[in-house]
Amino acid sequence: MSADEERIALFLDYENLAIGARENLGGMAFDLKPVADALAERGRVVVRRAYADWLKFAEDGRMLTRHHVELIEIPQRMGSVRKNAADIKMAVDALEMCFERDYITTFVLGTGDSDFTPLVHKLREHNKQVIGLGVQMSTSALLPPACDEFLFYERLEGVEVPAKGRRTIVARGRGRGRRPQVGDVGEVEVEAEAEVENDAGETAEPTAPATLEGVERLISQTLSGLERSSGTVRASSLKRAVLRKESTFSEADYGFRGFTELLRSLSERGVIELVDSSSPGDPDVQFPIGGNLGEVGVAFELLASTVESLVKDGVGTPLSGLKTQLRRRQPDFSEKRFGFGGFLQFAKAAVARGVVAMASSPASSRPRSSTTCCPANLVTTSRSATTSNSCRYRTPSSRWDRAFRSR
């Protein structure tokens, strides 16, 4: 274990997260896997606790147990007024751990409740890093600014929000940041209880990728997360992060004698790039730059040709439906395979390399829906503040223009 590796304690106000996801994300169930992956890129999680009345969340309790989370039972009090016993217990446990276990450097608080803001302040006073986690529409505006970092659940890689209205949302009209109530669960809890018996014999699902393409995606996504959080990434750090995500991962399963040999193979394919570092045998790992873009360059080429075919009368194609157009040409296209967190990030990377150009109407309150995309040899100009963007041809001049077109 590295001496400078972050040690993380995870505390989940589970009722707030689970009901917040059901009500605000199209009825979807909360899944800890995207959260675990995001934390694996930040350090080693040594404590995992979740607080709720588990009689109300039997199915969720099974999911958390598979992720090695300790379930803290908080029975609901009788009477018309509900006591927030889970909040108090979680705050007391977090402070006790702060004083008794000096080796814990980071506390992750999974809640959107602003009542936890004083706890955040106290932990930071004692030199602890605090990361918040919550569903955006059920998170108080007061909580995120108090944390060192705040992760919105629906923005994490691996979270696929279902279409609006796909599942029945029982409770409506909840105020922002309001703590979910036991009675709000309603039909959702009945549905979960009906599925308990059918799920009793479920076997453990395999975690490590089954193919080399899956390994490529895992490495790219992990490297992307490490670069965003810590900058320069060593091969040894990358291997530790991959193991935190997939504890059963072994490069030997894919025919490689060591992790560095696997990285060299991915480097030859243009997925990553290895750079000598001050530590022999532990190179720096980064994504390819310049014209040596390998498979991501092929993806950029697909984007450029698709955009060029969609431009009509000098008017750019909307960014909102562009990913669908790419998948019509290449059904298995996914920007996450190359380490991008979303399609917008992939498009911006293409713009930075001169593959395409983008512009949006300054009058629009919905920048993604009003953004247009044009080929690399076009520039975007707004006709006015209220009309669509248009394009005009230019002479290729960027380094990418020369490298890309010479292929």
N, C-alpha and C positions, 0 to 999 in steps of 0.2 A: 504494500500500500504506500502510495506517495505521501510524503510528509506534508506537502502543501495542497493535498486534495481536500475539497470541501466535504464536510460531514453534515448531512442534512437530516432534520427531524420533520416529518410530515404529520400535520394535524388537520383532520377533515371534519368540518361541521356538516356532516353528510346530509342531513335533512334539507339544509339550505341549498346545497349543490344539486341533489337529486330532483327535488320538486322544482327548483329553478330551471333545470334543463328540460323537464317535462312540459312546463308551462310556456317557456319562451323559445324553445328550439324544436317546435313541431311535434312535441310529445316524445322525443327520443329519450332513451335511458342513459344515465350517466355511466361512462366507462372509464376505469382508472388507467387503462393501457396508454392512451396518449399522454396522460399526466406523468406516468412512470417514465416514459421515453424522454419527455422534456426535462425531467429532473436528472435522468441518467447523464445527460449532456452537461449538467452543471456540477455534479459531484456524486458522492456515495450516500445513498439513503440508508441510514442506520436505525431509524425509528419510524414506524408507520402506524398511526392510530386514527380511528374514525369513531365519531360520537353520534348516537341516535338511539331511538327506541326500535330495536331490531325486529320486534314482532311486527312492526309496520313495514319493514324493508327486508323481508326474508330472502328474496331473490338477490337483492343487492348485496346482502351479507355474504352470500355464497361467492359472488363475483370478487368481492374484496378479499375474502379468505384465500382465493386462488392467487392473489397478488401479495399474500403474506402480510395483510393488514390486521392489526389487533383491533378487535371490535369492543368498544367500551359501551356497555349497556346503560342507557339513561331512560328508565321507565317514565311515562308521562304521568303527571300528577292528576288526581281526580278533582273535579270541580269545573266551574265555568271559566275560570281564569287560568290560562296555561303558563306555567313557570318555565323560564328559559334555563333549565338546569344544565343542559348540554353546553351552553355558552360558558357558564361559570366553571364547570368541571374542566372544560378544555383550556380555559385561561389559567386556572390554578395549576394544571399539569404542565403547561408550557413554561410557566415561571419557575416551577419546581425543577424542571429539567435544565433550565437556563442556569440556575445556581448550582446544581449538583453535578452536572456533566459538562465540564469546561471544553471537552473535545468537540462538542457540537458547535459548528460555526454558522449554520444557516437554519432558519426556521421557515417552513412553508405552511401558511395558514390557508386552508381551503374553505372560504366563506365569502359572502358578499355583504355581510352585516357590518354596519358602521360601528356597532357596539364594541368590536374588536380593535378599534383604532387606538385606544389607550394601551392595550397589550402590545401593539406594534411599536408604539413609542417607547415603552419600557424595555422591550427586547433590544431595540436599537441603542438605547442608553447604555446597555451592558455589552456593547460592541458586537452584537449579533446581526448578521444580514437577515432581512425578512423579505420573503417572496410571497405575494398574495396570489390567490387563485379563485376565480369565480365566474359565473355566467354573467355576461355583460348586462343583460336587461334586468337582472335581479341583484346587481351589485350597486351599493351606495356610492355616490360620487365622492364621498369623503374618504373612502378606504384606499383606493389606488395611490393617490399622491403621498400617503403616509408610508408606503412600502418602498423598499429599495428597487423592487421589480414587481410587476403585476401581470399575471398571465390570464387572459380571457380564455375560458375553456373552448369556446367554439372556434377560436383562431389557432388552436394547436394542430400540428400535423397529425393526421389520422382521424380527426373528427369530421364526419360527414353529416351535416345537418339535413334531415329529411325535408321534402317539399312541405310547404306550409299547409297545415290542415290534414296531413297524411294520417295522423292519429288524433283522437279526440283529446282536446285540452279541457280538463274539467273545470279548474278554477280560473277565473278571468278577473281583470280589473285590479290586479295587485299593484300596489304602489312600489316604486323603485326602491330597492334596498330593504323592503319589508320582509321579515322572517316568515317563511312558509309555516302554515298551521297544519296540525294533524288532520283536521277535517277536510282539508283541501285535496287530499289524496284521492278520495272517492273511488270512481270506477277504475282508475289506474291501479290501485292496490288490489281490487278484486281480480283484475286481469293477471297481475303478477302472481297472486295466490293460486290461480287456476293453472299456471304454468309450472308451479313448484314440483308437482308430482312427476310431470313428464321429464323434468330436468334432473331428477334424482340420480340417475345412472350415468350422467355425463362423464366422459373420460377427458383427461388432460389433453389439450390441443398442442400440437408441435409449435415451437416458437421460432427456431432458427430457420432462415430461408431454405427452401428445398432445391433451388437452382442457383447457378452462378449469376444469373440476371437479378435474382432476389438479393444476393450478396452485394452486387453492384449498387442496387437501390439503397440498401441498408448503409453501406459505406458513404454514399453521396449525401444522404439525409443527415447522418451523424456528423460528417465533416462540416456540412453547412451550418448545423446548430452550434458546433464548437467554434467555428470562425466568428459567428455572430456574438458569442458570449465571451470568448477569450482571445481572439485574434490568431496568432501563430499557433499551429497545431503540430505536435510531434507524433510520429507513428505510434509510440508507446501510449500517448494520451488517447489517441484514436482507438486503439485496441481496448483500453480500459472502458471507454464510453460504449463501444459496441457490446462488450460483455455485460455492462450494466443494463443494456437494452435486451439482449438475448443471452441469457446465462448459459445456454447450451451450444453457443456458437463455437466452432472449431474450424480453422482453415484446412485442416487435414481432411475434413469431410468432402472438400471440393478438389482434392488432389494437390494441395500445396504443403510444402514442408515447414513453412513458417509464415507469419503474418506479413513480413517484409516481402517475401516472394509473391504473395497475393497482391500486395500493393504494386509491385513492379508489373505484374500482369495487367492490372487495371490502368497503370500509367501507359503501357504500350498500346492499349486500346483507346487512350485519350480521355478516360474518365476522370483521372486525377493527374497530378504532376508531383514528382518527388524532387526535393531540393536538399543538397548536403547541409547539415547543421554542425554545430560545434561538438555534438555528441556522436562519435563514430557508431555506425549501425543503427542510429535513431534519426532518420531524415525528417525534415519538415514536409508536411503534406498540404497541398493546396489544389485548387481547381486550375485547369489550364488557362493561360492567358495568351493574348496575341492570336496568331493564326493557327497555333497548335491546339485546336479545340476538340479534336476527335469526334465522338458521338454527339456531344452537345452542338458541335458545328453543323452536323447533319440536321439536328432539330432546328437550329437557326435557319438553315437553308429551306427546310419545310415551311417555316413561318414566313420567310421572305417570299417564296413562290406562291403561297396561299394568299398573302396580302395583295401581291401584285395582280393575281387573278380576280380579286374581289373589288379592286378600285375601279370606279366608273366615273367618267367625265371629270376626272381630277378630284373627286370627293373620296376621302378615306373611308375604310370600312370600320364599323363600330367594334370596339374592343370587347364589348359584353358578349358577343356571340362568336368570337374568333376561335376560341378553343374548340367549340363544336365543329367548326369548319375544318380545323386541323385533324380532328378525329374522323371526319368523313374520308379524309385522304389516308390517314394512318390510325386505324381503330385503337391500337394499343398505346397511343401517345400519352405520356404523362410527364409533366415538368418536374415532378417530385423525383423521378428517376435520376435526374441530374443535380439533385440537391437544392432545388428551388422550393420555397415554402408555398408558393401559389403561382397561378398563371400570370398575375400582374407583375410579380417579381421577375419571372422569366421574360416577359415582354420588356420590362425596364432594362434587363441585362442585354437584350437584343438592341435596344435603343442606344445603350452606352457603347456598344461595339459598332454602331452605324449600320446594323442590319435593316432596321426599320426606323420610322420616325413616328412620334405620337404628339397629339395636342388635344386639349379639352376646352370647351366653352367656358369662359370665366363667369358667365351668368348662371351656370347650372349649379344646383345644390347636390347633384348626384354625379360626381366626377367620373366614376367608372362607366356609367351608362352613356355619358356624353363624349367619352374619349374616342378618338378615331386613330387608326393605324395606317401608315403609308409605307411604300417600299423605300429602300435605302437611298435611291436616287431621286427622291421627292423631299420637299420640305413642306411643313404645315404652316398655313397662314389663316388667321380668322377673318372671315368676311366682315363680321361685326360681332358685337358682344352677345348677340341673341341668335345668331344663325349657325348652321353647321360649319365645321372646319373644311377647308379645301386644300389641295396639294398642287405644287408646281414642280417641274423637273429641275434638277441641279446637276452639276458635274461632280462625279464621285471624287472625294478627297481624303476621307479618313483612312487610317491604316487598315481597318477591317475591310473597307471597300476594296483595297488593293489586294489584300491577302485572300479574301473570300472569293473574289471574282477570278483570281488567277488559278483556282483549283481545277 
